[in-house]
Amino acid sequence: MLNNVKKEFKEAEGRTVPLAKVRNIGIMAHIDAGKTTVSERILYYTGKNYKMGEVHEGTATMDWMVQEQERGITITSAATTCVWKDHKINLIDTPGHVDFTAEVERSLRVLDGAVAVFCAVGGVQPQSETVWRQSKKYNVPIIAFVNKMDRTGADFMKVVEDIRLKLGITAVPIQLPIGKEGDFVGIVDVIEKKALYFNLDELGVKVDVREIPDELKEESELALKYIVECLAEVDEHIMGLFLEDKKPDEQEIKDAIRRTVVSGDIVPVTCGSAFKYKAVQPLLDAVISYLPSPVDVWEIKGTDPETELPVSRHVGDTEPFSALAFKIMNDPYVGKLIFFRVYSGAVTKGTTVYNPRTRRRERLGRILQMHANHRNDLDEVFSGDIAAAVGLKNVTTGDTLCIENKQIVLESVKFPEPVISMAVEPKTSADRDKLYDALGALSDEDPTFRVRTDEETGQTLIAGMGELHLEIIRDRLLREYKVEANTGKPEVAYRETINKTAESNTKFVRQSGGRGQYGHVIIKMEPKPRGFGFVIENKVVGGRIPKEFIKPIEKGLTEAGTTGVLAGYPMVDVNIEILDGSYHPVDSSELAFKIAASMAFKDAARKAGMTLLEPIMKVEITTPDENMGDVIGDTSSRRGQIIELETKGTTTTILAHTPLSELFGYATALRSLSRGRASYSMEPSHFERVPSEVQKQIVEKENIK
C-alpha cells in the first residue's frame, strides 16, 4: 500500500483533525472472542462514553439492537467516532457470527485497518479464519489483540504460534503478558522496554509504569531481537542496519513496523483482558502508531463508467468528490440512512451528488455522524471520513457517489449467496402490504437477505445465511415493523447444475388472425467448475438476430435460470452461448424471443442432464474426549466428512464438512450427546452434488408441492 509517490494533497479549512491523524478501523473476530467488550473499553478510555456498557448485561453501546442485547451477540456493524491522543478514530464493531458475514464484508471494504481479536484460550477459531480471508481480499492491514488473558487455560505464545501456522502470516509479539490466567496483572512493552500495570479498582484508567520484572527481562530482550530479525527480512532500512551490525533505535523500529504492517508483511500481536480493564490503552497506542491513515492508502482505483477504462483518485479535500455507500439502515426517526466512506474530496449537506449506476443525481439532505444508533448533524464531511446521509432514495449497498463531471465507479462489495430459505405470509390481509414493505426495507439493508415469490405456489420466500439470520429477520418484522406473520420451517436453498454440454435449436411461432409471433434461438449450454456462476455470452454474428432482440433473449435465459428446471432452484456453474437464430421482419418481437430463449434453455438443460447441488457447511465441534466417539458417529450419520481432529488437554476439536440439510436442530442433538458440554460453530463452505437417492426424494417433494 505504501509507495514512493510524492503525496501532495490539500486539506480544507473546516477540517478539525489532520488527515494523517485519522484512523478508520474495524474490530473483527470469531464469535465470543470479546470484540464488543474491546469496543466498549475503547469508547470509555477515549472519553466517548462516561459509563462502560457490558455485553452480558445487554448494556453495550455498540450492541444497540434489542435482538443483540437479548442474545449477547453483535448482529449489525455499528459505527462511532472517538479521539485518542489527538487522533480521530472512526471505529466499526463487526459481528462474529457467520450468519452476518455480509456486515463484516462491507465494513472491511471501507476500512483502512483492523484489530483482529483472538481468545487467549481458543486461539484461531473458524470464524477468525473467515474474517482473516475477508480482510486479505481487501488488503486491510491488521493488528492482533489476544484477549481474555485472565482466563484459565490462557496461553499467549500458543495463540501467536496458532496465528503463524493457521493464518500463514508473520505474527510478531510487541507485548508480553505479566502473570498467567488469574494472576495476569499487566504487560511488558517490548519496544519501549517498560512494564505496564493496570489497577482494577480504577477500571484500568490509571496505568502504573514500572521496570520490567527480572524474570521477564531475558524473554523481552529475545522478543525485541525477534522483532528486529522479522523486520530485517521485509524492510530495507532495518536490513541495512542489520547488515552493518547496527541496532535500530526505538523510533526506527516503530517506523519500520508501521511500514510493514501497512504493506501486509507483518502482524504485531498485543495482549490484554478487555473485560478486566487491562491493556486496552496500549492497544489504542498501537492503532495510532501502526495502522494506516487515509494518506497511506493513497491511490483509490476505479473505472470510468462511460469508457470502462481504469481511473484513479487520491486523498485530499480539494480533489473531485468520490465516496462508496457501504451500508443501508432504516432509522425510525430519520428514515433511510446511507452509510458512506469519503475517499476523495469533501461534500456539504444539501449538495447534489451523482450515482453512476442509476445515472441519476441525488441530493444529500442531511449528513450525520453516527455513534451506534445515536446521531449528530454535520455540515460537511472530508476525505477519509465515514458518515451517514439522509435523502438518498435510489442508492444501494456498493454504489459509488461522485460528481457528474468527474465520474468514477469504485470497486463494489461482493456478497455470498443465501443457503437457507423459508416461506412467510401475513396473518391477516391487513398485514399484507405492511409485510411486503417491511421485507423490502430489510432486503435493502441486508444484501444477503433475499425475497422472491414462488411462481407456482404464489408463496413469498425469504432466504438468508442461516437459521439465526432468518430468526432475527422474523423477530424484527414483529418488533420494528409491527407485522404479524406466519413462517414455515426453514428449508435448504439448493442449486441446480448440468452434467454435460448440450445445444438447443428452438422456434417459438404463433399465428393468430393478425400479426403473429416469431422467435428462433440456437443456444449451447456448457457445465463449468464450482464457483463459476451463471454466464451468458452473445456469439451471434452477421446480424442473424437484430441487436434489439439480444437483451430479451438474455432476459429469457436469466429468468429460466433463476427458476431452474429440475426442482425450481437457481442454476449455477453454467456458461450459455447464444449461437444463432433467425427473425421475421413483421412477426418477430421482444416477447417472442424472450419466450423462445426460455424454451431453448429448458430443452438444453434436459438434454444436458440435471443435478442438484446442496450447501455444505464447515462445522467445528469442541467436545470432551469421553464424548468424542458419539459425536463422530453422529456426524457420520449426518453424511458428514471428518476433515481434521485436534486434541487440546481433555477436549477434542472435530472439523467436518456436513450438508446443511442434515444440521437442522443440531444444537439440541449435540447437547443431549454430551450432556450440554460440547459446543459447535459452522459456516458455509461450498456447494456439492447431492447423492442420487437424496436428489430423488427432493425432486419428488418439490413436484408434490
FIDOPA-548604 format. One line per 10 residues: number of its first residue (from 1); their letters; for each residue y, x negated, z of C-alpha. Coordinates in steps of 0.25 Angstrom, whole numbers. Layout:
! FIDOPA-548604
NUM	a	Y/X/Z | ...
END
This chain:
! FIDOPA-548604
1	mlnnvkkefk	0/0/0 | 10/-11/3 | 14/-18/-9 | 24/-29/-13 | 34/-19/-20 | 48/-20/-14 | 50/-8/-6 | 65/-3/-8 | 68/11/-4 | 80/19/2
11	eaegrtvpla	80/27/14 | 88/40/15 | 100/40/26 | 93/52/33 | 80/45/36 | 79/42/51 | 67/33/50 | 66/21/40 | 55/23/30 | 48/11/35
21	kvrnigimah	47/17/49 | 40/29/44 | 24/31/46 | 16/43/40 | 3/42/47 | -9/51/50 | -19/51/61 | -33/53/56 | -47/52/61 | -61/59/64
31	idagkttvse	-60/72/72 | -58/70/87 | -54/55/86 | -41/59/92 | -31/60/80 | -23/71/86 | -22/65/100 | -17/52/94 | -6/60/86 | -2/67/99
41	rilyytgkny	-1/54/107 | 8/48/95 | 17/61/96 | 18/59/111 | 21/44/111 | 31/45/99 | 39/56/107 | 36/67/97 | 28/75/108 | 32/75/122
51	kmgevhegta	19/81/127 | 5/76/122 | -4/86/115 | -19/86/117 | -29/90/107 | -39/94/117 | -29/103/123 | -24/109/110 | -10/104/112 | -9/93/102
61	tmdwmvqeqe	3/94/93 | -3/89/80 | -15/100/82 | -5/112/82 | -14/122/75 | -21/132/84 | -35/128/78 | -32/113/81 | -29/116/95 | -41/124/97
71	rgititsaat	-51/115/91 | -44/102/95 | -44/96/81 | -34/94/70 | -35/103/58 | -21/101/51 | -14/88/50 | -1/89/58 | 11/80/55 | 22/75/64
81	tcvwkdhkin	33/64/65 | 35/55/77 | 43/42/79 | 37/29/85 | 46/16/87 | 56/21/76 | 45/24/66 | 43/38/61 | 28/42/61 | 24/55/53
91	lidtpghvdf	11/58/59 | 0/67/53 | -12/70/62 | -24/74/53 | -37/82/56 | -50/75/59 | -60/86/55 | -65/85/41 | -63/99/38 | -48/96/38
101	taeverslrv	-49/83/29 | -38/89/20 | -28/87/31 | -31/72/32 | -32/70/17 | -18/76/15 | -12/69/27 | -17/55/23 | -11/57/9 | 3/57/14
111	ldgavavfca	2/47/26 | 5/32/25 | -4/28/36 | -14/34/46 | -20/32/60 | -35/33/60 | -40/37/74 | -55/33/78 | -62/38/90 | -66/25/99
121	vggvqpqset	-80/31/101 | -83/38/87 | -77/27/79 | -76/30/64 | -81/45/62 | -84/53/49 | -70/59/48 | -64/45/51 | -70/40/38 | -66/52/31
131	vwrqskkynv	-51/51/35 | -52/36/32 | -57/38/18 | -45/48/16 | -35/38/21 | -40/27/12 | -39/37/0 | -24/38/2 | -23/23/7 | -18/27/21
141	piiafvnkmd	-17/14/30 | -23/17/43 | -23/12/58 | -35/15/66 | -34/20/81 | -46/20/89 | -44/32/99 | -52/36/111 | -53/22/117 | -55/28/131
151	rtgadfmkvv	-68/36/127 | -81/32/132 | -88/24/120 | -75/19/114 | -76/6/106 | -64/1/99 | -71/-10/92 | -82/-2/87 | -73/8/81 | -65/-3/74
161	edirlklgit	-79/-8/68 | -82/6/64 | -69/7/56 | -72/-6/49 | -86/-2/45 | -85/13/43 | -72/13/36 | -72/-1/29 | -59/-5/34 | -53/-18/41
171	avpiqlpigk	-51/-12/55 | -42/-21/64 | -41/-18/79 | -26/-21/82 | -28/-16/97 | -40/-17/107 | -43/-8/118 | -41/-12/133 | -53/-6/140 | -64/3/136
181	egdfvgivdv	-67/18/136 | -61/24/149 | -55/10/152 | -47/10/139 | -32/7/144 | -25/1/133 | -25/-8/120 | -23/-22/116 | -13/-24/105 | -20/-36/97
191	iekkalyfnl	-8/-39/89 | 3/-39/99 | -6/-45/110 | -4/-35/121 | -11/-25/129 | -6/-10/130 | -10/-1/141 | -7/14/142 | -5/22/155 | -12/35/155
201	delgvkvdvr	-3/41/165 | 9/39/156 | 2/45/144 | 2/31/138 | 17/31/135 | 19/18/143 | 12/6/137 | 9/-5/146 | 9/-18/138 | 1/-30/145
211	eipdelkees	-6/-43/141 | -19/-42/134 | -31/-41/145 | -38/-54/146 | -52/-48/142 | -45/-43/128 | -37/-56/125 | -48/-62/117 | -52/-49/110 | -37/-47/106
221	elalkyivec	-36/-61/100 | -48/-59/92 | -43/-45/87 | -30/-52/83 | -37/-63/75 | -45/-52/68 | -33/-44/64 | -27/-57/58 | -40/-60/51 | -41/-46/45
231	laevdehimg	-26/-47/41 | -28/-60/34 | -39/-54/25 | -29/-44/19 | -15/-48/22 | -9/-60/14 | 1/-64/25 | -9/-65/36 | -19/-72/27 | -8/-83/24
241	lfledkkpde	-6/-85/39 | -21/-85/41 | -23/-96/31 | -12/-104/37 | -19/-102/51 | -6/-96/56 | -7/-84/66 | 1/-72/61 | 11/-66/72 | 11/-52/77
251	qeikdairrt	21/-47/67 | 13/-53/55 | 0/-47/60 | 7/-33/61 | 13/-34/47 | 0/-38/41 | -7/-27/48 | 3/-17/42 | 1/-23/28 | -14/-22/29
261	vvsgdivpvt	-14/-8/35 | -5/-3/24 | -14/-9/13 | -26/-3/20 | -33/-16/23 | -33/-15/38 | -34/-4/48 | -28/-8/62 | -36/-2/74 | -29/3/86
271	cgsafkykav	-35/10/98 | -32/19/110 | -34/32/116 | -24/43/112 | -29/53/122 | -27/44/133 | -13/40/128 | -18/25/125 | -13/16/113 | -6/27/105
281	qplldavisy	7/19/105 | 1/7/99 | -5/15/88 | 9/20/85 | 14/6/84 | 2/3/75 | 6/14/66 | 21/10/64 | 16/-5/63 | 5/-4/53
291	lpspvdvwei	5/9/45 | 14/10/33 | 27/17/31 | 30/24/18 | 37/12/13 | 23/5/13 | 17/16/5 | 27/12/-5 | 23/17/-19 | 19/32/-20
301	kgtdpetelp	11/35/-32 | 10/48/-40 | 11/53/-54 | 21/59/-63 | 17/74/-65 | 23/74/-79 | 17/61/-85 | 5/59/-74 | 9/45/-74 | 9/37/-61
311	vsrhvgdtep	23/37/-54 | 27/32/-40 | 37/33/-29 | 41/24/-18 | 46/28/-4 | 61/29/-1 | 71/41/2 | 79/39/-11 | 66/39/-20 | 62/52/-28
321	fsalafkimn	56/62/-19 | 41/63/-18 | 32/70/-8 | 18/75/-6 | 15/88/0 | 2/86/8 | 0/98/17 | 4/112/18 | 5/120/31 | 9/135/33
331	dpyvgkliff	18/136/45 | 20/149/51 | 35/147/53 | 40/140/41 | 29/143/31 | 23/133/21 | 25/119/25 | 22/108/15 | 20/94/22 | 24/83/13
341	rvysgavtkg	26/68/13 | 38/62/6 | 34/49/-2 | 48/46/-8 | 62/51/-8 | 68/61/2 | 69/76/2 | 79/86/9 | 76/101/13 | 80/110/2
351	ttvynprtrr	77/100/-9 | 69/105/-21 | 56/97/-24 | 47/97/-36 | 31/99/-35 | 25/92/-48 | 12/100/-46 | 19/114/-47 | 31/109/-56 | 40/117/-46
361	rerlgrilqm	52/114/-38 | 51/118/-23 | 62/118/-12 | 60/111/1 | 65/122/10 | 63/114/24 | 58/101/27 | 51/100/41 | 46/88/49 | 33/93/56
371	hanhrndlde	27/90/70 | 14/96/69 | 17/111/68 | 32/109/72 | 43/106/62 | 57/100/61 | 66/103/50 | 71/91/41 | 82/90/31 | 76/78/23
381	vfsgdiaaav	63/70/22 | 62/56/17 | 52/47/10 | 40/45/19 | 42/58/27 | 31/69/30 | 37/83/31 | 35/97/28 | 42/106/19 | 45/121/19
391	glknvttgdt	48/129/6 | 38/122/-4 | 30/134/-10 | 21/128/-21 | 17/115/-14 | 2/112/-11 | -5/100/-4 | -3/87/-12 | 9/92/-20 | 20/82/-23
401	lcienkqivl	34/85/-21 | 45/77/-29 | 58/78/-36 | 57/85/-50 | 64/73/-58 | 55/62/-51 | 41/69/-51 | 29/63/-45 | 15/68/-41 | 9/61/-29
411	esvkfpepvi	-6/59/-26 | -10/73/-20 | -21/75/-10 | -36/78/-13 | -44/87/-4 | -59/89/-2 | -66/101/-7 | -69/112/3 | -84/112/7 | -85/126/14
421	smavepktsa	-81/140/12 | -81/154/17 | -77/168/14 | -65/174/20 | -60/189/19 | -49/197/27 | -54/206/38 | -44/217/33 | -38/220/19 | -24/218/26
431	drdklydalg	-28/203/29 | -32/201/14 | -18/196/9 | -16/188/22 | -29/181/21 | -26/176/7 | -12/172/11 | -18/164/23 | -29/158/15 | -18/153/4
441	alsdedptfr	-10/147/15 | -21/140/21 | -26/134/8 | -12/129/5 | -12/122/18 | -27/116/16 | -31/111/3 | -46/110/7 | -46/125/11 | -49/134/-2
451	vrtdeetgqt	-48/149/-4 | -55/156/-16 | -60/169/-20 | -75/171/-24 | -74/178/-37 | -88/184/-36 | -87/190/-21 | -72/190/-20 | -73/183/-7 | -62/174/-2
461	liagmgelhl	-68/160/1 | -61/149/9 | -66/135/8 | -64/123/17 | -69/109/22 | -78/114/33 | -81/125/44 | -70/121/53 | -60/121/41 | -63/136/38
471	eiirdrllre	-64/140/53 | -49/134/54 | -45/142/42 | -51/155/47 | -44/153/61 | -31/150/54 | -32/163/46 | -33/171/58 | -23/163/67 | -12/159/58
481	ykveantgkp	-13/169/47 | -18/181/55 | -28/184/45 | -41/191/49 | -52/186/40 | -67/187/39 | -74/174/35 | -89/171/30 | -98/160/34 | -93/146/29
491	evayretink	-100/142/16 | -102/129/9 | -93/126/-3 | -104/121/-13 | -100/115/-26 | -107/117/-40 | -110/106/-50 | -118/104/-63 | -131/95/-65 | -129/91/-80
501	taesntkfvr	-119/91/-91 | -119/104/-100 | -110/110/-111 | -106/124/-114 | -101/130/-127 | -95/144/-123 | -87/154/-130 | -80/166/-124 | -78/177/-134 | -73/191/-132
511	qsggrgqygh	-70/201/-143 | -63/213/-140 | -54/223/-149 | -42/214/-150 | -41/199/-147 | -54/192/-141 | -57/181/-132 | -62/167/-137 | -64/155/-129 | -74/143/-133
521	viikmepkpr	-77/131/-124 | -87/120/-124 | -88/112/-111 | -96/101/-105 | -99/100/-90 | -104/87/-84 | -108/84/-70 | -101/73/-62 | -103/65/-50 | -99/70/-36
531	gfgfvienkv	-85/72/-33 | -81/73/-48 | -75/87/-46 | -73/97/-58 | -66/91/-70 | -63/98/-83 | -60/89/-96 | -54/94/-109 | -61/87/-121 | -57/97/-132
541	vggripkefi	-51/91/-144 | -45/95/-157 | -39/108/-152 | -52/115/-152 | -47/123/-139 | -32/124/-139 | -25/117/-127 | -21/131/-121 | -35/135/-118 | -40/122/-111
551	kpiekgltea	-33/126/-98 | -40/139/-98 | -53/132/-101 | -51/123/-89 | -48/134/-80 | -60/142/-84 | -69/129/-81 | -62/127/-68 | -63/141/-63 | -78/141/-67
561	gttgvlagyp	-80/128/-60 | -73/134/-47 | -83/145/-46 | -95/138/-50 | -107/143/-58 | -119/141/-48 | -115/148/-35 | -100/149/-37 | -96/135/-31 | -86/126/-38
571	mvdvnieild	-91/116/-48 | -89/101/-45 | -93/87/-51 | -92/93/-65 | -84/88/-78 | -81/98/-88 | -77/95/-102 | -70/105/-112 | -76/100/-125 | -73/110/-136
581	gsyhpvdsse	-72/125/-139 | -64/134/-149 | -54/145/-149 | -50/157/-157 | -35/157/-161 | -34/172/-157 | -45/175/-147 | -44/163/-138 | -37/164/-125 | -36/156/-112
591	lafkiaasma	-45/167/-105 | -55/165/-115 | -56/150/-114 | -56/151/-99 | -68/161/-99 | -75/152/-110 | -73/140/-101 | -79/147/-88 | -91/152/-96 | -93/138/-102
601	fkdaarkagm	-92/132/-88 | -103/141/-83 | -112/139/-95 | -111/124/-94 | -113/124/-79 | -126/132/-80 | -131/123/-91 | -128/110/-83 | -135/116/-71 | -128/119/-57
611	tllepimkve	-130/112/-44 | -123/116/-30 | -116/105/-22 | -115/106/-7 | -105/99/2 | -112/88/10 | -106/85/24 | -105/71/30 | -110/74/45 | -109/65/56
621	ittpdenmgd	-117/69/69 | -116/62/82 | -128/65/91 | -134/59/104 | -147/51/100 | -156/61/106 | -152/72/96 | -152/63/84 | -165/67/79 | -162/82/80
631	vigdtssrrg	-148/80/73 | -154/72/62 | -165/83/60 | -155/94/60 | -146/86/49 | -159/84/40 | -162/99/41 | -148/102/36 | -150/94/24 | -142/82/30
641	qiieletkgt	-144/68/25 | -143/57/36 | -134/46/32 | -132/38/44 | -136/37/59 | -128/29/69 | -131/27/84 | -120/24/94 | -125/24/108 | -132/37/111
651	tttilahtpl	-127/44/99 | -130/44/85 | -121/48/73 | -128/54/61 | -121/54/48 | -127/64/38 | -124/72/25 | -127/86/27 | -124/99/18 | -113/107/23
661	selfgyatal	-121/120/21 | -131/115/32 | -120/112/42 | -114/126/46 | -116/127/61 | -120/113/63 | -111/111/75 | -120/121/83 | -133/115/78 | -129/101/82
671	rslsrgrasy	-124/105/95 | -138/112/98 | -146/100/93 | -138/90/102 | -135/99/114 | -120/98/110 | -120/83/110 | -119/80/95 | -107/81/86 | -104/80/71
681	smepshferv	-94/80/61 | -94/82/46 | -86/80/33 | -89/84/18 | -96/72/11 | -99/77/-3 | -106/88/-11 | -121/87/-15 | -131/95/-23 | -137/106/-16
691	psevqkqive	-153/105/-15 | -159/115/-25 | -165/125/-15 | -152/126/-7 | -144/128/-20 | -153/139/-24 | -150/146/-11 | -135/144/-12 | -135/150/-26 | -143/162/-23
701	kenik	-134/165/-11 | -121/164/-20 | -127/173/-30 | -131/183/-20 | -116/183/-15
END
